[in-house]
């Protein structure tokens, strides 16, 4: 769900960088603030709770990137949070 995420360490291989967003206002605002950094680090974009393919394409066009639509149910234990938007880089979850 959309919400605040405290920065914390997780057991995820450090070579991977990915982020999880929705198509809600908080996620879109977070992407506007962080997209340059995310692209610089070659992060993989995951979008959850997207309404339809048209909404997905709109986000991809807005941010000039690809998003992978994935149901993130079950990620909570690994990420130690049930909220997004967030990024995972070098074994650290950040918002």
Helices and strands as residue ranges (DSSP letters): E 8-9, E 17-21, H 25-40, E 44-47, H 53-63, E 67-69, H 76-79, E 86-89, E 92-94
